[in-house]
């Protein structure tokens, strides 16, 4: 299984998962502005290397149409974009608690034990409390994060 190399590749995959297809005129100068303000200033070379890496791993397809590079997210790229999103998922804690508990329950079949274990781990990481095997509660609003 390939791993997302760095934050640039994750940002590129995230952007492609939202827009689907991205066209670049040899890495458009405003590309960084499209992605959002990165924590660090990355050079043009690092973005080009990230595109090459994503292409080599089979996450994106790069083609040329009328002299413009077209980037398309492949199925495996969508899976990694989702994983990148989930890894960075967090629940904002409001200043004042509304004194309501949110209940999350689910049923994952035994044939997907690994996925169920991963879900349990992520819910605990997000601050959920386990009530039963597949029932968790959280003190803050988390509907947006749970509706993946």
C-alpha positions in Angstrom: 0.0 0.0 0.0 1.4 3.4 -1.0 1.5 6.1 1.6 0.9 9.8 1.1 4.4 11.2 0.8 4.0 14.7 2.3 1.5 17.5 2.9 1.8 18.8 -0.7 0.6 15.5 -2.1 -2.2 15.4 0.4 -3.3 18.9 -0.5 -3.2 18.0 -4.2 -5.3 14.9 -3.7 -7.8 16.8 -1.5 -8.2 19.5 -4.1 -8.6 16.9 -6.9 -11.2 15.0 -4.8 -13.3 18.2 -4.6 -13.0 19.5 -8.2 -12.5 16.1 -9.9 -10.4 17.5 -12.8 -7.8 20.1 -12.6 -6.1 21.8 -15.5 -2.7 23.5 -15.1 -0.6 25.4 -17.6 2.6 23.8 -16.4 1.8 24.4 -12.8 -0.2 27.7 -12.8 1.4 30.5 -10.8 -1.8 30.8 -8.6 -2.0 27.0 -7.9 -0.9 27.5 -4.3 -3.7 30.1 -3.9 -6.2 27.6 -5.2 -5.1 25.0 -2.6 -5.2 27.4 0.3 -2.5 29.0 2.3 0.1 26.3 3.1 1.9 26.3 6.5 5.2 26.4 4.7 6.2 28.0 1.4 6.8 25.2 -1.1 8.9 25.6 -4.2 7.6 25.0 -7.7 10.0 22.1 -7.9 8.4 20.4 -4.8 5.0 20.7 -6.4 6.3 19.2 -9.7 7.9 16.3 -7.7 4.6 15.7 -5.9 2.7 15.5 -9.2 5.3 13.0 -10.5 5.0 11.0 -7.3 1.2 10.9 -7.5 1.4 9.9 -11.1 4.0 7.1 -10.4 1.8 5.7 -7.6 -1.2 5.6 -9.9 -3.2 8.2 -7.9 -3.6 10.7 -10.8 -3.6 10.7 -14.5 -1.9 13.5 -16.3 -2.7 14.2 -19.9 -2.2 17.1 -22.3 -5.1 18.8 -24.1 -4.4 21.8 -26.3 -1.1 22.3 -24.6 -2.5 22.3 -21.1 -1.8 19.6 -18.5 -5.0 18.0 -17.3 -4.9 16.2 -13.9 -7.6 13.5 -13.2 -8.0 11.7 -9.9 -8.0 7.9 -10.3 -10.0 5.5 -8.0 -6.9 4.7 -5.9 -6.3 8.5 -5.6 -9.8 9.0 -4.2 -9.1 6.4 -1.5 -5.9 8.1 -0.5 -7.5 11.5 -0.5 -10.2 10.2 1.8 -7.6 8.7 4.1 -5.7 12.0 4.1 -8.9 13.8 5.1 -9.7 11.3 7.8 -6.2 11.5 9.3 -6.6 15.3 9.7 -10.1 15.2 11.0 -10.8 17.0 14.2 -13.8 18.2 16.2 -13.8 21.8 17.4 -14.5 22.3 21.1 -16.8 25.2 21.7 -16.1 27.6 24.6 -19.4 26.8 26.2 -20.7 23.3 26.4 -24.4 23.0 25.4 -24.8 20.1 27.9 -25.9 17.7 25.1 -24.3 14.4 24.3 -24.2 13.1 20.8 -24.7 9.4 20.3 -23.1 7.6 17.4 -23.8 3.9 16.7 -22.9 1.7 13.8 -22.8 -1.9 12.7 -19.8 -3.2 10.8 -19.9 -6.8 9.7 -17.3 -9.3 11.1 -15.7 -9.7 7.7 -14.6 -6.1 8.0 -12.9 -6.4 11.5 -9.9 -4.3 10.5 -12.1 -1.4 9.3 -14.2 -1.6 12.5 -11.0 -1.5 14.6 -9.7 1.5 12.7 -13.1 3.3 13.2 -13.0 2.6 16.9 -9.5 3.9 17.1 -10.4 7.1 15.2 -13.5 7.8 17.3 -11.4 7.5 20.5 -8.8 9.8 19.0 -11.5 12.3 18.3 -12.6 12.3 21.9 -15.6 9.9 21.8 -16.4 7.8 24.8 -17.3 4.1 24.2 -20.6 3.0 25.8 -20.9 -0.4 24.1 -19.1 -2.3 21.4 -20.5 0.0 18.6 -22.0 2.8 20.5 -20.0 6.0 21.2 -20.9 9.4 22.7 -19.4 12.8 22.3 -20.1 16.0 24.3 -19.8 18.4 21.3 -21.4 18.8 17.9 -19.8 16.4 15.5 -22.5 15.8 12.9 -20.4 17.3 10.1 -17.4 15.1 10.9 -19.4 11.9 11.3 -21.4 12.3 8.0 -18.4 11.2 5.9 
